[in-house]
Amino acid sequence: MPAPPNEIYQFSIISALMSGLASPSSSVPMSTLLTHGTFGMGTFSSMDGEMLILDSVAYQFHADGSINICSPDQLVPFAIITPFVPTLTKRISLPNKKAMLEEIERLFPEAKNAFVIFKIEGVFKRVKIRAIHRQAYGGQKLAELAEGQAVREFEGVRGTVVGVRSPTWSVGVSVVGVHAHFVDEERKMGGHVLEIEAEDGTEVTFEGSVSGSFRLELPQSKEFGEKELGLDVLGIEKAEG
């Protein structure tokens, strides 16, 4: 049975990535993940780059700047996905990344404790994105990988932001606040959004929905079951900021 519109499905938790759990045994195939939605983001086995899912097509952004469409058998240790159906469409100004959160709070004032799914399309004056290199060894932690992340900046680019605003109570489970990935219109570049701003004096198109349902599936691997997962709030903010 297809998932209801805007129901969020998440595989694993951000604290597992922070602890370096990204092995094949703690992952789910892309083909299985895509049965839960059409729109989302995540990462890959060994944390090999960044993932964006748009219109049921999954893209992998590598640290070397290359991009590929994912195969059904690619393994995913962490992802969040939904059958996105926007309930609100608005033209907004976007002077910086912080404005994403401000707009969500303004447009959905009664959703402080819910997940908000959003898409932003338009021409961006500047986009600063990152992709992390795959783990050099099993169990290498996300915070360490983020220290050597590949950062690129682009100007005057048209593209799409795929994002989720997660509530404060989800700390350690999801990325609290705004978590967003970007892909350009030509599907030649993308990654995790670090900074973004629209062209001066122009607006971009914001589409959003509040999700009333959140499904979490945990890895069934031995390593996940035995690992002591702590809560590294500052580490998450640094790695996913």
PyMOL commands that set and color helices and strands:
alter all, ss='L'
color gray80, all
select helices_A, chain A and resi 14-18+24-26+30-36+45-47+98-107+142-147+168-170+222-226+233-240
alter helices_A, ss='H'
color red, helices_A
select strands_A, chain A and resi 8-11+28-29+39-43+50-54+57-61+67-69+75-76+78-82+88-92+115-131+150-166+177-184+190-198+204-211+214-217
alter strands_A, ss='S'
color yellow, strands_A
deselect
rebuild
show_as cartoon
